[in-house]
Amino acid sequence: MSQYSIPCVVYRGGTSRGLFFHKKDLPIEIEKQKEIFLSGIDAWNPSQIDGLGSGTSHTSKVVVISPPSVEGADVDYTFYQIGIGEQIVDDKGTCGNLMAAVGAFAIDEGLVGVELSQDYAQVNAFNTNIGKMLRLKVPVVKSKAKVNGQYYLSGLVNPGAKLFIDILSPGGGKTGKTLPLGPETKISVKGKEYLVSFVDIVNPCVFIAAEDLGITGIEKNDDISKNESILKRLEAIRLEIAILAGMSKTKEDAMHSPSIPKIALVAKPQDYVTSSGKKIKESEVDIVAKMVSMGRFHRTFAGSGLYNLAAAVLLSRTIPNHFLQKCSSNKDSQVIRIGHPEGIVEVRVAMTKGDQDVDFVGLDRTARRIMKGVIYIPN
């Protein structure tokens, strides 16, 4: 088979994995770039056996790094969600987990200078997908003692060094408003009315109370993961909201943009068991949730969705806000504990004066460079 090669780096960021490219190494033509992304992941096969994906939405991802285009940024980057068994290259949304890997990439590739006296290096990255600036604090290895961090991330087995992500002024990246349809919206789908909240923070997301779909527990091992009728109903709700919010003109348009808006089920704090068998107590979480990504229930919870949900919990009168009883806080932000199918994630949220909007959302992640070399693309 005739093939050509392109420099490529594979990173894990949080609970996602993706292919990273320098824009300068890619062809100028957009269609040729898409061919590289599709082949690199092997979007055509559901198993993605002929590429570096692995048949899941959180591993079918590509990031392209380029020189900064806005004042204050060290780098620009664009995220692409790649299809699974479908020829899809979607740049309308972003990935909250691979944000961590963007910071690591910038340091590893020498795009941001590092002083040996630093514990952390700051990387300011501009995400072109949502038009937002990220403030990334990346741990810097100064001695062998710091090579192996001790921060455990739910969804992973091995610990790593903690990396801090803050997204500044995260609201309205796609629609211009944090709550473009107000705190709650009533829609009719397949002859039944649903009350939902559409929140545009990082990636736009639709939230619906799990109990409105007859669901009480949302852990991975229950029947919901295999219930195609619930997935179809959630997709119908997602398509209707996409049109109502002005993100798509028709259902067909919305279907061709499967990465956003996302949709998630939320419920009150409860005892549940994770997919790995760990028992989570009601007192350990502020809200529990399960999300759909690219037409399937997510194994954990997308990073972009975590930012969105945590902020939505603090936005008055939204569906997630109804479940809030209390949360911890410090002088700069509040901490929302989100229970998902594989554990608990704590998200920092700071509100603007008067709690009218979101000042920033923050998450702690780990990242790891898996390999650097060239990827071969069939001609």
C-alpha positions in Angstrom: 0.0 0.0 0.0 1.3 3.4 -0.9 1.5 5.7 2.1 3.0 9.0 3.2 4.0 10.1 6.7 3.3 13.2 8.9 4.8 14.1 12.3 2.4 13.2 15.1 2.2 13.0 18.8 -0.3 10.9 20.9 -1.3 12.3 24.2 -3.7 11.3 27.0 -5.3 14.3 28.6 -7.6 13.6 31.6 -9.7 10.6 30.5 -9.4 11.3 26.7 -6.7 10.5 24.2 -6.0 12.1 20.8 -3.6 12.8 18.0 -1.7 16.1 18.1 -0.3 17.9 15.1 1.5 21.1 14.4 -0.5 23.0 11.9 2.7 23.7 10.0 3.1 20.0 9.3 -0.3 19.6 7.7 -1.4 20.4 4.2 -3.0 23.8 3.6 -6.1 22.3 2.0 -8.8 21.6 4.6 -10.1 18.6 2.8 -6.6 17.0 2.8 -6.4 17.7 6.6 -9.7 15.9 7.1 -8.4 12.9 5.2 -5.4 12.7 7.5 -7.6 12.9 10.6 -10.1 10.3 9.3 -7.3 7.9 8.4 -5.3 8.5 11.5 -8.2 7.5 13.7 -9.8 5.1 11.2 -13.2 6.8 11.4 -14.8 4.4 8.9 -14.6 1.3 11.1 -16.6 1.1 14.3 -13.7 -0.7 16.0 -11.1 1.8 14.4 -8.8 -1.2 14.1 -6.9 0.4 11.1 -6.0 3.6 13.0 -5.2 5.0 16.4 -8.7 5.4 17.7 -10.3 2.6 19.8 -14.0 2.8 19.0 -15.0 5.4 21.7 -15.8 9.1 21.6 -13.1 9.9 24.1 -10.4 8.4 22.0 -11.6 9.6 18.5 -10.0 13.0 18.8 -7.5 15.3 17.0 -5.9 18.5 18.1 -4.0 20.9 15.9 -1.6 23.4 17.5 -0.7 26.7 15.8 1.0 30.1 16.6 -1.1 32.5 18.7 -3.6 34.7 16.9 -4.8 36.8 19.9 -3.0 39.0 22.4 -1.9 37.2 25.5 -2.0 33.7 24.1 1.1 31.5 23.8 -0.6 29.1 21.3 -3.8 28.6 19.4 -5.4 25.2 19.1 -8.3 23.6 17.3 -10.1 20.4 18.4 -11.7 17.9 16.1 -14.1 15.2 17.2 -13.8 12.3 14.7 -16.6 9.9 13.9 -16.9 6.3 14.9 -18.0 4.2 11.9 -18.9 7.5 10.2 -16.9 9.9 8.1 -17.2 12.9 10.5 -14.7 15.6 11.3 -16.5 18.0 13.7 -14.8 21.2 14.9 -17.9 22.9 16.4 -17.3 21.8 19.9 -14.2 21.2 22.1 -12.8 18.7 24.6 -12.4 19.6 28.2 -10.0 16.7 28.9 -7.5 17.3 26.1 -7.1 20.9 27.3 -4.6 19.4 29.8 -2.7 17.8 27.0 -2.5 21.1 25.1 -0.6 22.6 28.0 1.7 19.6 28.2 2.3 19.7 24.4 3.2 23.4 24.5 5.9 22.7 27.2 7.2 19.5 25.6 7.5 21.1 22.2 9.3 24.1 23.5 6.5 26.5 22.5 6.5 28.1 26.0 9.7 28.7 28.0 10.3 27.1 31.3 12.6 28.2 34.1 14.3 25.5 36.2 13.2 27.2 39.4 9.5 26.8 38.6 7.2 24.2 40.1 4.6 25.1 37.4 4.7 26.8 34.0 1.7 28.8 32.8 0.5 28.3 29.3 -2.2 30.6 27.9 -3.9 28.7 25.1 -6.7 30.2 22.9 -9.3 27.6 21.8 -10.5 28.5 18.3 -13.5 26.2 18.6 -15.2 28.3 21.3 -13.2 31.5 21.1 -12.1 31.3 24.8 -8.8 31.7 26.6 -7.4 28.9 28.8 -5.1 29.4 31.7 -3.1 26.2 32.1 -0.7 25.5 35.0 1.5 22.7 33.9 3.7 20.8 36.5 7.4 21.1 35.6 9.8 18.2 36.5 12.8 19.6 38.3 14.1 16.5 39.9 13.5 12.7 39.8 11.4 13.0 42.9 8.8 14.9 40.9 8.6 12.6 37.9 5.7 10.6 39.3 2.8 12.6 40.7 0.4 11.2 43.2 -2.9 12.7 41.9 -5.5 10.1 41.2 -8.0 10.8 38.5 -11.3 8.8 38.4 -11.3 6.7 35.3 -7.6 6.0 35.4 -5.5 3.5 37.4 -2.1 5.2 37.7 -1.6 8.6 39.3 0.1 11.6 37.7 1.2 15.1 38.4 -1.8 17.5 38.8 -2.4 20.0 36.0 -4.7 23.0 36.6 -7.1 24.2 33.9 -9.1 27.5 34.1 -11.4 28.6 31.3 -11.9 32.4 31.5 -15.4 33.9 30.8 -16.6 30.5 29.5 -20.2 31.4 28.7 -21.8 32.0 25.3 -19.0 30.6 23.1 -21.5 29.3 20.5 -24.7 31.3 21.0 -23.4 34.5 22.6 -25.3 33.9 25.9 -24.8 31.6 28.8 -28.5 30.8 29.0 -29.8 31.7 25.5 -33.2 30.0 26.2 -33.4 31.1 29.8 -33.0 28.8 32.9 -35.6 26.3 31.7 -37.3 25.5 28.4 -40.3 23.3 27.8 -40.3 21.2 24.6 -42.5 18.5 23.1 -40.9 15.4 21.7 -42.8 12.3 20.4 -46.0 13.5 22.1 -44.5 14.2 25.5 -43.4 17.4 27.1 -40.0 17.7 28.8 -38.5 20.5 30.9 -34.8 21.0 30.0 -32.0 23.5 30.6 -29.8 24.5 27.7 -26.5 26.0 28.9 -23.8 27.4 26.6 -20.6 27.0 28.7 -17.5 25.6 27.0 -19.5 23.1 25.0 -23.3 23.7 24.9 -25.2 21.1 26.8 -28.8 20.1 27.4 -29.7 18.9 30.9 -32.8 16.9 31.8 -33.8 15.4 35.1 -33.3 11.6 35.0 -36.6 11.0 36.7 -38.4 12.6 33.8 -37.3 9.6 31.7 -38.3 7.2 34.5 -34.7 6.6 35.6 -33.6 6.6 39.2 -30.1 5.3 39.2 -27.6 6.4 36.6 -24.5 4.2 37.2 -23.0 2.5 34.2 -24.2 -1.0 35.1 -27.9 -0.3 35.0 -30.2 -1.0 32.0 -30.0 2.6 30.7 -26.7 1.9 28.9 -28.5 -0.7 26.7 -31.8 1.1 26.4 -32.0 2.2 22.7 -35.4 3.8 23.2 -34.0 6.2 25.8 -31.0 7.0 23.6 -33.4 7.8 20.7 -35.6 10.0 22.9 -32.5 11.9 24.2 -31.3 12.4 20.6 -34.7 13.7 19.6 -34.6 16.2 22.5 -31.0 17.2 21.5 -32.0 17.9 17.9 -35.0 20.0 18.9 -33.0 22.2 21.2 -30.2 22.6 18.6 -32.8 24.1 16.3 -34.5 26.2 19.0 -31.2 27.6 20.2 -30.3 28.6 16.6 -27.3 26.2 16.4 -28.9 24.3 13.5 -31.5 25.2 10.9 -32.9 21.7 10.5 -32.8 18.3 12.2 -30.6 17.1 9.4 -28.1 19.9 10.1 -28.2 19.0 13.8 -27.6 15.4 13.0 -24.4 16.3 11.1 -23.1 18.0 14.2 -23.3 15.2 16.7 -20.6 16.6 19.1 -22.7 19.6 20.2 -25.0 20.3 21.9 -24.4 17.4 24.2 -27.1 16.1 26.4 -26.9 14.7 29.9 -29.2 13.2 32.6 -28.9 14.7 36.1 -30.2 13.5 39.4 -30.1 14.3 43.1 -27.2 13.0 45.2 -27.6 9.3 45.9 -25.7 6.2 46.8 -24.4 4.3 43.8 -21.7 1.8 42.6 -19.2 2.8 39.9 -18.4 0.5 37.0 -15.3 -0.6 38.8 -17.3 -1.6 41.9 -16.5 1.4 44.1 -19.3 2.5 46.4 -20.1 6.2 46.3 -22.1 7.7 49.1 -24.8 10.4 48.8 -22.9 12.7 51.1 -19.8 12.6 48.8 -21.5 14.3 45.8 -23.5 17.5 45.1 -25.2 16.0 41.9 -25.0 12.8 39.9 -25.0 12.8 36.1 -24.7 10.6 33.0 -24.1 12.1 29.6 -24.4 11.0 25.9 -21.5 11.7 23.6 -21.6 10.9 19.8 -24.8 8.9 20.2 -23.6 6.7 23.1 -23.5 6.9 26.8 -20.1 8.2 27.9 -18.0 5.8 30.0 -17.2 8.6 32.4 -18.3 12.2 31.7 -16.7 14.5 29.1 -14.5 17.2 30.5 -16.3 20.0 28.7 -19.6 18.6 30.1 -18.1 18.7 33.6 -17.3 22.4 33.3 -20.8 23.1 32.0 -22.7 21.1 34.6 -20.7 22.5 37.5 -21.5 26.1 36.4 -25.2 25.1 35.6 -25.5 23.9 39.2 -24.8 27.5 40.4 -27.0 29.2 37.8 -30.3 30.0 39.4 -33.4 28.1 38.4 -31.7 25.7 35.9 -32.5 22.0 36.1 -29.1 21.1 37.7 -29.6 24.0 40.2 -32.7 22.4 41.6 -30.6 19.5 42.9 -28.1 21.7 44.7 -28.2 21.4 48.5 -24.8 22.8 49.4 -21.3 23.0 48.1 -17.8 23.9 49.5 -16.1 27.1 48.7 -12.9 29.1 49.2 -12.2 32.8 48.7 -11.9 32.5 44.9 -14.4 29.9 43.9 -16.9 27.2 44.8 -16.3 23.5 44.4 -19.0 21.3 42.8 -18.7 17.5 43.3 -20.1 15.7 40.3 -20.7 11.9 40.6 -20.4 10.1 37.3 -20.3 6.4 36.3 -16.7 6.0 37.3 -16.3 8.2 40.3 -16.3 11.8 41.5 -14.9 14.9 39.9 -14.5 18.3 41.7 -14.9 21.3 39.5 -14.1 24.9 40.5 -16.6 27.6 39.6 -16.3 31.3 40.2 -19.4 33.5 39.5 -19.3 37.2 38.4 -20.5 39.9 40.8 -24.1 39.3 41.7 -24.0 35.7 40.5 -25.4 36.7 37.1 -22.8 34.8 35.0 -19.7 32.6 35.3 -16.3 34.2 35.7 -14.3 31.0 35.2 -14.5 27.3 35.5 -11.6 25.1 36.5 -10.7 21.5 36.7 -7.7 19.4 37.8 -6.4 16.8 35.4 -3.3 14.8 34.5 -1.7 14.4 31.1 0.8 12.1 29.5 2.7 12.0 26.3 2.3 8.4 25.0 4.4 8.6 21.8 6.0 10.9 19.3 6.9 10.0 15.7 5.2 9.9 12.4 1.8 8.6 11.4 1.4 6.8 8.0 -1.6 7.8 5.9 -2.7 5.8 2.8 -2.6 7.7 -0.4 
